[in-house]
Amino acid sequence: MDLLNRVTNNYSSFKRSSKKIADYLLKKPEIFLNLDAQHLGFKTKTSSASIIRFCQQIGFKGLKDFKIELAKEMPKTDISELDTLVSPDDTTEEIIEKFYLDIKKNVDSTYALLDASTLAKVVAYLQKADTIYIAGVGASGLAAQDLFFKFIRSGKKVAYNIDPHIALERIYYSTPQDTAVIFSYSGLTEEIIYIAKQAKKNKTPIIAVTRGQSSTLLNISDIIISLPDREKLLRIGAIDSLLSEMYVSSLIYLATINKLPNLEEKMKNTELLTKQLKENN
């Protein structure tokens, strides 16, 4: 009997928390596979302990063994195969359609991983931070830079450098009263790990925007906003991962500035200032 059928057949014997977990698993097995016990507890509105007990009810020692079995039943892909999203024989119309459907799935997957209580914690850290240090390299750097540009208009004190060497030097001066927001889809980028480790050494709270798979960045961060693991690391370009990161970047910004004092005045004043640089004023 395969795993998901086993869960279905045992459903009537589950207690309330186990039924919540089973409902989530049966609806979103690919997301269940990519989250740790803590985040699964958040998503199922149970707890990490309930997740472990659920796995044991099904006959596994813990979540790790459960995931290994679940992964065997998921569609197989060759991790060494290049992720191109489209095929060489696709027509222009087919590429348009494929990309549109991919964006919809990506937004749905990112939304499914979001947790309101986690976002509320992120907002609390950012609103009280003396300085917000933002980091990201490569495609993740685009999402980091986007958040940096947005926060400038709000009057928040923010720091971002496209050069990871300068970013590393800058994070040296972070304090426990600051907050670091670090974007990295893989969670494995060496420059980003150095920045995160220095922030950790300084006792600066770290908010990581990364995929749910175990990584050095995920393990040393204080708060995780998980990205869907829909894109291979071997790819023609960061497409799904960048879209997810930009989605989260804008969401962090909107939630953080939502209740800032004098926001409308700040937006008007910065708009008037930059309007001078546009033609036909």
Residue, then its C-alpha position, 0 to 999 in steps of 0.5 A: m500500500d502506498l503512503l498516501n493511501r495508507v494515510t487515507n485509510n487511517y484517516s477515520s482513526f486520527k485525532r483532530s490534529s492528525k486530521k489537520i496534518a493529513d488534510y494538508l498532506l493529501k492536498k499539498p504533498e509536494i509542499f509537505l515534502n519541502l518543509d521542516a517540522q516547525h514550518l509544517g506545524f505552522k502550515t497545519k495549525t498544529s505543532s512540530a510535536s504533532i507532526i512527529r506524532f503523526c509520522q509515528q502513527i503511520g509507522f515511521k520513526g520520525l519526519k525524516d523517514f516519512k519524507i524519504e518514503l513520500a519522496k519515493e512516491m513523488p514524480k521523479t526528475d533528473i536533478s542533473e537535467l537542465d531546467t529550461l521551462v520551455s522546449p525548442d519546438d515550442t511555438t511563440e504562442e505555446i511559450i506565452e501559454k506555458f509561462y503564464l501557467d507557470i506564473k500562476k502555479n508559482v504564485d499559488s505555491t508561494y502563497a500556500l507557504l506563507d504564514a501570517s504569524t511568521l510575517a507578523k514576526v518579520v514586521a515586528y522586527l523590521q518596524k523596530a529595527d534601527t537599521i535593516y541590512i538587506a543582502g542577496v547576490g545574483a538573481s536573489g540580489l534583484a529581490a534584495q535591491d527591490l526591497f532596499f529601494k522600496f524601504i528608502r521611500s518609507g524613511k526606514k534606515v536601510a543598507y544594501n550593497i550589490d558587491p558582496h565584499i562591501a556588504l560583508e564589511r558593512i554587516y560587521y557593524s550590525t547590532p542586536q537592535d538591527t535586523a538582517v533580511i537575506f535572500s537566497y533561493s538555494g541557501l547555499t551561496e558562500e558570500i551570503i553564508y559569510i554575511a549571515k554568519q557575521a550577523k549571527k555573531n553580532k546577535t543581529p536577528i536574521i530573516a531568511v527568504t529561502r526554499g524550505q530545504s535544509s541549508t546553512l542559511l536556513n539553519i542559522s536564521d531566526i525567521i524563515i519565509s519559505l520559497p517553493d522548491r519548484e526550480k532546479l538549481l541547474r537552470i537556464g535562468a532564475i525564473d520561478s525563484l526570482l518571481s517568488e522572491m519578488y513576491v515575498s519582497s513586496l509582501i514584506y514591504l507592504a506589511t511593514i509600512n502599512k502602519l508607519p506614521n506619516l506614510e502618505e506624507k513621506m510618499k508625497n514628498t519623495e514623489l515631489l522630489t523625484k518629479q523634478l527629474k522627469e520631463n515636462n514637469 
